[in-house]
Amino acid sequence: MKPKPMTLAIAAAAALVVRRAMRRRIQGSPLWPMPALEPPVSGRPRSRALKLLVTAHERIADGVVRVRLEGHDLPRWEPGAHLDLVLPSGLVRPYSLCGDPEDTSSYTVATRLVEDGRGGSREVHEQVQEGVELEVRGPRNRFPLVEAPSYVFVAGGIGITPVLPMLRALPEGTEWRLLYGGRTRASMPFLEEIEKLDPDREGSERGRVTVVAEDEDGLPDLDAFLAGVPEGAAVYCCGPQGLMTAVEERLPEGTALHLERFAPRTTAGGDGEFEVELRRSGRTLTVAADSSVLAAVRAELPNTPYSCEQGWCGTCQQKVLEGEIDHRDELLTDSERGDSMLICVSRARGERLVLDM
């Protein structure tokens, strides 16, 4: 005896309901019927992504291009802020904003071509052209201009980009000095504008700017420039790691020093070997002294997200369950550093870390 059509329809509907219920349970917990685990941290919450049009791409110094990106009602920014560019390849790279903070219709960045870099600067120079639409994230500011009775700025090469908006923003009458160095005058972006900030005339403004081109003048005399830094002055430095280290070593203890780094910081503890346990995956990895947590993790979990590999973008942020972290990023807040790390640059301060992966 064949089942009645109505009976078949009811059975089919019931089976569909059961399958959907099972699917929801399994999606809620891969280990069902065990309770679902909390979702792991993977990448920091991103600021609102914007799609902007490249309307200018121009060479402004040897090896340096300036890029203008236009949009509408763009978030405002303050001197020292930078913007994350999502390049056509998917790489994410941060660049200091060097335009007008009051302009809500465009952002301007500049970047130097790094011949032996990892490809981001070359992509900006060769593939990002007028008419290209780019996704950007930010702005965000880890290098803000603080209030101080006076200022001392030291910039090396492309390190002038975050400093220039600061100089423009200083109230009239503020006491400040700038040392701007580069390999050649032709390689130093915004040099003409910088020199106009120090008009060649008698008065309080004379002597504010010191320009040093290595091919003409040799290395800058930091001892002379930093001698007698005014008490309470805020000292800002951006440029190659060697320049920032030299400035740190020459400043008196207690001086307020603000640095903008282009590369991951290193620590006195060095880069020793350590173990990383991936708690969810049930695997234990060894991170070699000359490698990174990210490299070790991706050898086991190749789909682990990452981008900048310099501790800037936050894509590789992971939750830490156990172990002491040697933070080397320039992004996480103090509260975030309590239980998470950027695995592209940060390491273990001891012999072992346990990640929620």
C-alpha positions as CSV (number, residue, x, y, z in Angstrom):
1,M,0.0,0.0,0.0
2,K,1.5,3.3,-1.1
3,P,1.7,6.2,1.4
4,K,-0.8,8.9,0.8
5,P,0.6,12.1,-0.7
6,M,-0.3,14.1,2.4
7,T,1.7,11.7,4.6
8,L,4.8,12.0,2.3
9,A,4.6,15.7,2.4
10,I,4.4,15.8,6.2
11,A,7.4,13.4,6.5
12,A,9.4,15.4,4.0
13,A,8.7,18.7,5.9
14,A,9.6,17.1,9.2
15,A,12.9,15.7,7.8
16,L,13.7,19.2,6.5
17,V,13.1,20.8,9.9
18,V,15.3,18.2,11.6
19,R,18.2,18.7,9.1
20,R,18.0,22.5,9.6
21,A,18.0,22.1,13.3
22,M,21.1,19.8,13.2
23,R,22.9,22.2,10.9
24,R,22.3,25.0,13.3
25,R,23.6,22.9,16.2
26,I,26.7,21.9,14.3
27,Q,27.5,25.4,13.1
28,G,27.1,26.6,16.7
29,S,29.6,24.0,18.0
30,P,31.9,22.0,15.7
31,L,32.3,19.6,18.7
32,W,28.5,19.1,19.1
33,P,27.0,17.8,21.4
34,M,29.7,19.6,23.5
35,P,29.0,23.3,24.2
36,A,30.3,25.7,21.6
37,L,33.7,27.4,22.3
38,E,34.0,31.2,22.3
39,P,35.1,32.5,18.9
40,P,38.8,33.1,18.8
41,V,40.4,36.5,18.3
42,S,41.5,36.7,14.7
43,G,42.4,40.3,13.5
44,R,41.3,43.4,15.3
45,P,38.0,45.1,14.6
46,R,38.6,47.2,11.5
47,S,37.7,50.8,11.2
48,R,35.2,51.7,8.5
49,A,36.7,50.8,5.2
50,L,36.4,53.4,2.5
51,K,36.8,53.2,-1.3
52,L,38.7,56.2,-2.6
53,L,39.8,57.2,-6.1
54,V,43.4,58.0,-6.9
55,T,43.3,61.4,-8.5
56,A,47.0,62.3,-8.4
57,H,50.2,60.1,-8.5
58,E,53.3,62.3,-8.9
59,R,57.0,62.0,-8.3
60,I,58.0,64.7,-5.8
61,A,61.6,63.6,-5.1
62,D,64.1,60.9,-6.2
63,G,62.4,57.6,-5.4
64,V,59.3,59.3,-3.7
65,V,55.8,59.6,-5.0
66,R,52.8,61.5,-3.6
67,V,49.4,60.0,-3.9
68,R,46.1,61.9,-3.5
69,L,42.9,59.9,-2.8
70,E,39.5,61.6,-3.1
71,G,36.1,60.8,-1.6
72,H,33.3,62.6,0.3
73,D,32.8,63.5,3.9
74,L,36.0,61.7,4.9
75,P,36.9,61.2,8.6
76,R,39.0,64.0,10.0
77,W,42.5,63.4,11.2
78,E,45.1,65.1,13.3
79,P,48.9,65.5,12.6
80,G,50.8,62.3,13.1
81,A,48.0,60.1,11.8
82,H,48.4,57.5,9.2
83,L,46.2,55.7,6.7
84,D,46.1,51.9,5.8
85,L,46.1,51.4,2.1
86,V,44.8,48.0,0.8
87,L,46.9,47.6,-2.3
88,P,45.7,45.8,-5.5
89,S,47.5,42.6,-4.5
90,G,45.7,42.6,-1.1
91,L,48.7,43.8,0.9
92,V,48.0,46.4,3.6
93,R,50.5,49.1,4.2
94,P,50.3,52.2,6.5
95,Y,51.4,55.6,5.2
96,S,51.6,58.9,7.2
97,L,49.1,61.5,6.1
98,C,50.8,64.6,4.9
99,G,48.0,66.8,3.5
100,D,45.6,69.2,5.1
101,P,43.7,67.7,8.1
102,E,40.8,70.1,7.4
103,D,40.2,68.7,3.9
104,T,37.4,66.2,4.2
105,S,37.4,65.5,0.4
106,S,40.8,63.9,0.1
107,Y,43.8,62.2,1.8
108,T,47.4,62.6,0.7
109,V,50.3,60.2,1.5
110,A,53.8,59.8,0.2
111,T,56.0,56.8,0.0
112,R,59.6,56.0,-0.9
113,L,60.5,53.1,-3.1
114,V,62.3,50.5,-1.1
115,E,64.4,48.4,-3.5
116,D,65.0,45.5,-1.1
117,G,61.6,45.7,0.6
118,R,58.7,43.3,0.5
119,G,56.8,44.7,-2.4
120,G,54.4,47.3,-0.9
121,S,56.3,50.4,-1.9
122,R,57.0,49.1,-5.4
123,E,53.3,48.4,-5.9
124,V,52.4,51.9,-4.9
125,H,55.0,53.3,-7.3
126,E,54.2,51.0,-10.3
127,Q,50.6,49.8,-10.0
128,V,48.7,52.6,-8.1
129,Q,48.0,55.2,-10.8
130,E,45.4,57.9,-11.4
131,G,42.0,56.4,-11.9
132,V,42.6,53.4,-9.6
133,E,40.2,52.8,-6.8
134,L,41.7,51.8,-3.5
135,E,40.2,50.6,-0.2
136,V,41.6,52.5,2.8
137,R,41.2,52.0,6.5
138,G,41.6,54.7,9.2
139,P,42.9,57.2,9.8
140,R,44.4,56.3,13.1
141,N,47.1,58.0,15.2
142,R,49.9,56.4,17.2
143,F,52.1,59.5,16.9
144,P,50.0,62.4,18.1
145,L,51.2,65.9,18.6
146,V,51.0,66.6,22.3
147,E,50.8,70.0,24.0
148,A,54.2,71.2,25.1
149,P,56.0,74.5,25.8
150,S,58.4,73.8,22.9
151,Y,59.2,71.2,20.3
152,V,62.3,69.6,18.7
153,F,61.8,67.5,15.5
154,V,64.3,65.2,13.9
155,A,63.3,63.6,10.5
156,G,65.2,61.4,8.2
157,G,64.2,61.1,4.5
158,I,60.6,60.0,4.2
159,G,60.2,60.4,7.9
160,I,59.4,64.1,7.2
161,T,55.8,63.0,6.2
162,P,54.2,62.9,9.6
163,V,56.3,65.9,10.8
164,L,55.2,68.3,8.1
165,P,51.5,68.5,9.2
166,M,52.7,69.0,12.8
167,L,54.8,72.0,11.8
168,R,51.9,73.5,9.9
169,A,49.6,73.0,12.9
170,L,51.8,74.7,15.6
171,P,50.3,77.9,16.8
172,E,52.1,81.1,15.8
173,G,54.8,82.0,18.4
174,T,55.5,78.4,19.4
175,E,59.2,77.6,19.9
176,W,60.4,74.8,17.7
177,R,63.4,73.5,15.8
178,L,63.8,70.9,13.1
179,L,66.7,68.8,11.8
180,Y,65.9,67.3,8.4
181,G,68.4,64.9,6.9
182,G,68.6,62.9,3.7
183,R,71.1,61.3,1.4
184,T,70.8,64.0,-1.2
185,R,68.7,67.2,-1.5
186,A,67.1,65.7,-4.6
187,S,65.9,62.7,-2.5
188,M,64.3,64.8,0.3
189,P,60.5,65.3,-0.2
190,F,58.8,68.6,0.7
191,L,62.3,70.2,1.0
192,E,61.2,73.5,-0.6
193,E,58.2,73.8,1.7
194,I,60.3,73.0,4.8
195,E,62.8,75.6,3.9
196,K,60.1,78.2,3.6
197,L,59.2,77.6,7.2
198,D,62.6,79.2,8.1
199,P,62.8,82.5,6.2
200,D,66.2,83.9,5.7
201,R,65.7,87.1,7.7
202,E,66.5,88.4,11.1
203,G,64.1,87.6,13.9
204,S,62.9,84.8,16.1
205,E,62.2,82.4,13.2
206,R,65.8,82.3,11.9
207,G,67.6,79.1,12.6
208,R,64.6,76.9,13.2
209,V,65.4,74.5,10.3
210,T,68.6,72.6,9.8
211,V,68.9,70.7,6.5
212,V,71.6,68.2,6.1
213,A,72.3,66.4,2.8
214,E,74.8,63.6,3.4
215,D,76.5,63.9,0.0
216,E,77.2,67.6,0.7
217,D,77.5,67.8,4.5
218,G,78.1,64.3,5.8
219,L,76.1,62.9,8.7
220,P,74.1,65.3,10.8
221,D,75.7,66.5,14.1
222,L,73.1,65.2,16.5
223,D,75.1,66.1,19.6
224,A,75.2,69.8,18.5
225,F,71.5,69.9,17.5
226,L,70.2,68.2,20.6
227,A,72.5,70.1,23.0
228,G,70.4,72.2,25.4
229,V,67.0,70.7,24.6
230,P,64.7,73.0,26.5
231,E,63.2,71.6,29.7
232,G,59.7,70.2,29.1
233,A,60.2,70.1,25.3
234,A,58.5,67.4,23.3
235,V,61.0,65.7,21.0
236,Y,59.7,64.0,17.9
237,C,61.7,61.7,15.7
238,C,60.8,59.7,12.5
239,G,63.2,58.0,10.2
240,P,65.6,55.0,9.9
241,Q,66.1,52.9,13.0
242,G,69.7,54.0,13.3
243,L,68.6,57.7,13.5
244,M,66.0,57.0,16.1
245,T,68.4,55.0,18.3
246,A,71.0,57.8,18.0
247,V,68.5,60.3,19.2
248,E,67.4,58.1,22.1
249,E,70.9,57.7,23.2
250,R,71.6,61.5,23.2
251,L,68.6,62.8,25.0
252,P,68.7,63.4,28.8
253,E,66.7,61.0,31.0
254,G,63.2,62.2,31.5
255,T,62.9,63.9,28.1
256,A,59.5,63.3,26.4
257,L,60.5,61.4,23.2
258,H,58.0,60.4,20.6
259,L,59.0,58.0,17.9
260,E,57.3,56.8,14.7
261,R,58.9,53.5,13.6
262,F,58.9,52.0,10.1
263,A,60.0,48.5,11.3
264,P,59.2,46.2,14.2
265,R,61.0,47.1,17.4
266,T,63.6,44.8,18.9
267,T,64.2,44.2,22.6
268,A,67.1,43.5,24.8
269,G,65.9,40.0,25.3
270,G,66.8,39.1,21.7
271,D,65.1,36.5,19.5
272,G,65.5,33.1,21.3
273,E,63.7,29.9,20.3
274,F,60.4,29.1,22.0
275,E,57.4,26.9,21.8
276,V,53.8,27.8,20.8
277,E,50.9,25.6,21.6
278,L,47.8,26.0,19.4
279,R,45.2,25.0,21.9
280,R,42.2,24.5,19.6
281,S,44.3,22.6,17.0
282,G,46.1,20.4,19.5
283,R,49.5,21.2,18.0
284,T,52.8,22.4,19.5
285,L,55.2,24.4,17.3
286,T,58.8,25.5,17.7
287,V,59.5,29.1,16.7
288,A,63.1,29.5,15.7
289,A,65.2,32.4,16.7
290,D,65.3,33.7,13.1
291,S,61.7,33.1,12.4
292,S,58.3,34.4,13.6
293,V,55.2,33.0,15.2
294,L,53.3,33.8,12.1
295,A,55.6,31.8,9.9
296,A,55.5,28.8,12.3
297,V,51.7,28.9,12.5
298,R,51.2,29.2,8.8
299,A,53.3,26.1,8.2
300,E,50.6,24.2,10.1
301,L,47.6,26.4,9.4
302,P,48.2,28.0,6.0
303,N,44.9,29.9,6.0
304,T,45.9,32.0,9.0
305,P,45.2,35.6,7.9
306,Y,48.0,38.2,7.8
307,S,49.1,41.2,5.7
308,C,51.7,43.8,6.7
309,E,54.1,41.5,8.7
310,Q,55.3,44.6,10.5
311,G,52.9,45.0,13.4
312,W,50.8,47.7,11.9
313,C,47.6,46.4,10.4
314,G,46.3,44.0,13.1
315,T,45.2,41.3,10.6
316,C,47.2,38.6,12.4
317,Q,46.0,39.4,16.0
318,Q,45.5,36.3,18.1
319,K,44.3,35.6,21.6
320,V,46.9,34.4,24.1
321,L,45.8,31.9,26.8
322,E,49.0,31.4,28.6
323,G,52.5,32.8,28.6
324,E,54.3,36.2,28.8
325,I,54.3,38.2,25.6
326,D,57.2,40.3,24.2
327,H,55.1,42.9,22.3
328,R,56.9,44.5,19.4
329,D,53.9,46.0,17.5
330,E,52.9,49.6,17.1
331,L,49.2,49.0,17.1
332,L,47.6,47.3,20.2
333,T,46.4,49.3,23.1
334,D,47.6,48.5,26.7
335,S,44.4,46.7,27.4
336,E,44.6,44.6,24.2
337,R,48.2,43.6,25.1
338,G,47.0,41.9,28.2
339,D,45.6,38.8,26.4
340,S,46.4,39.1,22.7
341,M,49.4,39.7,20.3
342,L,50.2,40.3,16.7
343,I,52.0,37.1,15.7
344,C,53.8,38.6,12.8
345,V,56.3,40.5,15.0
346,S,55.7,39.8,18.7
347,R,57.3,36.9,20.5
348,A,57.4,35.0,23.8
349,R,59.2,36.6,26.7
350,G,59.7,33.1,28.1
351,E,59.9,29.6,26.7
352,R,56.2,29.0,25.8
353,L,53.0,30.6,24.6
354,V,49.6,29.2,24.3
355,L,47.4,30.6,21.5
356,D,43.6,30.3,21.1
357,M,44.0,28.7,17.7
